[in-house]
Amino acid sequence: MEIILWIVFGALVGWMASRITKSFAQESVLLNIGIGSVGAVIGGWIMKLIGEKGIGNINLYSFLVALIGAIILIYFIRGIRYLTKKYVEKVKNTI
């Protein structure tokens, strides 16, 4: 039962992060779950780096930590896509 709660938690965090970053039209439910879950790991890792506690239980603090991590993940993916697109355009122009 607890795993279902964490999946729903990840989906909610991923959905909220995609709404904040205005990328919600591009993402499916499964992608939102993945973004929320990976975002929770990233957010927990960042919080531990700065000396705070990571994610433990499902509560508001954990939600905010996961949300910060998910937003960072979305912007990181956008950056990689942008750089890849620029590189491909550069290669096409040289050929």
Rosetta silent file (secondary structure, phi, psi, omega in degrees, C-alpha in Angstrom):
SEQUENCE: MEIILWIVFGALVGWMASRITKSFAQESVLLNIGIGSVGAVIGGWIMKLIGEKGIGNINLYSFLVALIGAIILIYFIRGIRYLTKKYVEKVKNTI
SCORE:     score description
SCORE:     0.000 S_00000001
   1 L     0.000  -37.153 -178.094    0.000    0.000    0.000 S_00000001
   2 H   -65.491  -35.801  179.110    2.851    2.367    0.818 S_00000001
   3 H   -63.727  -35.454  177.674    4.369    1.985   -2.658 S_00000001
   4 H   -64.875  -40.102  177.281    1.079    3.127   -4.180 S_00000001
   5 H   -62.740  -40.868  179.111    1.187    6.249   -2.014 S_00000001
   6 H   -68.120  -35.166  176.463    4.738    7.004   -3.156 S_00000001
   7 H   -65.817  -44.704  177.474    3.728    6.535   -6.807 S_00000001
   8 H   -63.466  -40.723  177.100    0.810    8.918   -6.353 S_00000001
   9 H   -59.640  -47.080  178.291    3.145   11.307   -4.516 S_00000001
  10 H   -62.296  -40.454  179.043    5.628   11.165   -7.408 S_00000001
  11 H   -65.152  -42.121  179.648    2.869   11.727   -9.953 S_00000001
  12 H   -65.431  -43.794  178.043    1.539   14.718   -8.038 S_00000001
  13 H   -63.769  -45.863  179.213    4.995   16.255   -7.660 S_00000001
  14 H   -61.766  -41.173  178.554    5.792   15.659  -11.341 S_00000001
  15 H   -64.449  -44.963 -179.212    2.476   17.145  -12.425 S_00000001
  16 H   -65.077  -41.321  178.394    2.931   20.204  -10.225 S_00000001
  17 H   -64.303  -39.596  178.858    6.499   20.731  -11.451 S_00000001
  18 H   -68.144  -31.544  175.775    5.381   20.446  -15.069 S_00000001
  19 H   -70.076  -41.703 -179.071    2.654   23.041  -14.418 S_00000001
  20 H   -65.322  -40.883 -178.291    5.125   25.429  -12.793 S_00000001
  21 L   -88.459    2.314  178.410    7.630   25.094  -15.639 S_00000001
  22 L    58.864   38.778  175.995    4.838   25.201  -18.258 S_00000001
  23 L  -116.269   18.280 -173.639    5.820   21.875  -19.804 S_00000001
  24 H   -67.314  -24.526 -178.541    2.610   20.055  -18.836 S_00000001
  25 H   -74.009  -17.669 -175.035    1.360   19.650  -22.421 S_00000001
  26 H   -95.756   -6.253 -168.585    4.384   17.527  -23.316 S_00000001
  27 L  -118.341  143.570  178.246    4.255   15.022  -20.482 S_00000001
  28 L   -95.811  177.334  178.950    2.252   11.891  -19.760 S_00000001
  29 H   -63.417  -42.518  179.918    1.262   10.433  -16.400 S_00000001
  30 H   -64.084  -38.741  177.854    4.161    7.972  -16.486 S_00000001
  31 H   -67.049  -38.024  176.366    6.607   10.759  -17.235 S_00000001
  32 H   -62.307  -39.980  177.300    5.167   12.796  -14.363 S_00000001
  33 H   -62.661  -44.964  179.171    5.702    9.839  -12.017 S_00000001
  34 H   -63.657  -45.174  179.571    9.292    9.522  -13.216 S_00000001
  35 H   -63.047  -42.658  179.028    9.983   13.246  -12.927 S_00000001
  36 H   -64.847  -41.173 -179.026    8.462   13.333   -9.443 S_00000001
  37 H   -69.072  -48.392  179.091   10.403   10.286   -8.273 S_00000001
  38 H   -67.054  -37.019  176.506   13.748   11.373   -9.699 S_00000001
  39 H   -61.502  -36.834  177.012   13.038   14.910   -8.515 S_00000001
  40 H   -64.110  -40.416  177.847   12.538   13.587   -4.984 S_00000001
  41 H   -65.739  -45.932  179.496   15.935   11.909   -5.127 S_00000001
  42 H   -62.766  -46.604  179.261   17.594   15.059   -6.497 S_00000001
  43 H   -61.348  -43.214  177.290   15.836   17.291   -3.961 S_00000001
  44 H   -62.584  -40.638  179.009   16.769   14.981   -1.073 S_00000001
  45 H   -64.535  -44.276  179.681   20.376   14.878   -2.225 S_00000001
  46 H   -63.647  -43.342 -179.726   20.555   18.680   -2.493 S_00000001
  47 H   -63.409  -38.776  177.534   19.007   19.138    0.954 S_00000001
  48 H   -67.465  -32.987  177.411   21.517   16.725    2.486 S_00000001
  49 H   -63.987  -34.760 -178.750   24.341   18.653    0.793 S_00000001
  50 L   -93.526    6.508  172.960   23.269   21.856    2.498 S_00000001
  51 L    93.440    8.156  177.563   22.829   20.133    5.851 S_00000001
  52 L   -98.470  169.630  177.889   19.064   19.709    5.982 S_00000001
  53 L   -79.878  151.051  179.807   17.133   16.472    6.175 S_00000001
  54 L   -83.724 -147.187 -178.835   16.051   14.804    2.967 S_00000001
  55 L   -92.655  129.491  178.500   12.731   13.175    2.223 S_00000001
  56 L  -119.349  -74.614 -179.510   11.361   10.842    4.858 S_00000001
  57 L  -103.228  171.642  175.100    7.618   10.650    5.119 S_00000001
  58 L   -83.408  104.111  178.406    4.900   11.948    2.853 S_00000001
  59 L  -151.450 -178.281 -176.316    4.350   15.458    4.194 S_00000001
  60 H   -63.369  -41.458  179.214    4.510   19.081    3.050 S_00000001
  61 H   -59.782  -48.200  179.072    8.276   19.348    3.592 S_00000001
  62 H   -61.682  -38.453  178.259    8.920   16.237    1.487 S_00000001
  63 H   -61.680  -45.565 -179.241    6.554   17.553   -1.175 S_00000001
  64 H   -66.913  -40.086  177.136    8.432   20.855   -1.392 S_00000001
  65 H   -62.536  -46.524  178.928   11.840   19.149   -1.470 S_00000001
  66 H   -64.434  -38.205  179.120   10.676   16.801   -4.224 S_00000001
  67 H   -63.753  -43.253  177.100    9.107   19.703   -6.111 S_00000001
  68 H   -61.286  -44.760  178.206   12.362   21.673   -6.055 S_00000001
  69 H   -63.247  -39.786  179.886   14.238   18.613   -7.306 S_00000001
  70 H   -67.578  -39.083  177.608   11.685   17.975  -10.057 S_00000001
  71 H   -65.071  -42.519  176.168   11.856   21.585  -11.251 S_00000001
  72 H   -59.558  -43.462  179.674   15.654   21.385  -11.355 S_00000001
  73 H   -61.717  -44.185 -179.739   15.368   18.143  -13.337 S_00000001
  74 H   -62.259  -44.878  179.157   12.965   19.675  -15.874 S_00000001
  75 H   -67.463  -33.370  176.006   15.231   22.679  -16.435 S_00000001
  76 H   -64.751  -44.877  178.490   18.269   20.399  -16.726 S_00000001
  77 H   -62.943  -41.268  176.616   16.491   18.313  -19.383 S_00000001
  78 H   -59.981  -41.611  178.940   15.478   21.499  -21.216 S_00000001
  79 H   -63.014  -42.726  178.358   19.102   22.636  -21.196 S_00000001
  80 H   -63.632  -43.666  178.368   20.307   19.327  -22.613 S_00000001
  81 H   -61.492  -42.442 -179.742   17.635   19.459  -25.347 S_00000001
  82 H   -63.032  -47.605  179.900   18.600   23.036  -26.214 S_00000001
  83 H   -64.337  -38.897  177.997   22.316   22.238  -26.432 S_00000001
  84 H   -64.064  -43.435  179.391   21.621   19.109  -28.482 S_00000001
  85 H   -62.510  -44.160  179.162   19.423   21.060  -30.893 S_00000001
  86 H   -63.557  -40.493  179.784   22.081   23.764  -31.297 S_00000001
  87 H   -65.028  -43.311 -179.928   24.785   21.146  -31.879 S_00000001
  88 H   -64.178  -42.151  177.648   22.710   19.321  -34.505 S_00000001
  89 H   -61.610  -40.548  179.197   21.984   22.611  -36.291 S_00000001
  90 H   -63.747  -42.971  179.667   25.688   23.456  -36.265 S_00000001
  91 H   -66.614  -40.466  179.318   26.618   20.068  -37.711 S_00000001
  92 H   -63.197  -38.055 -178.527   23.930   20.340  -40.405 S_00000001
  93 H   -72.503  -22.566  179.431   25.226   23.767  -41.450 S_00000001
  94 H   -87.050  -15.593 -177.566   28.789   22.505  -41.821 S_00000001
  95 L   -85.390    0.000    0.000   27.842   19.570  -44.044 S_00000001
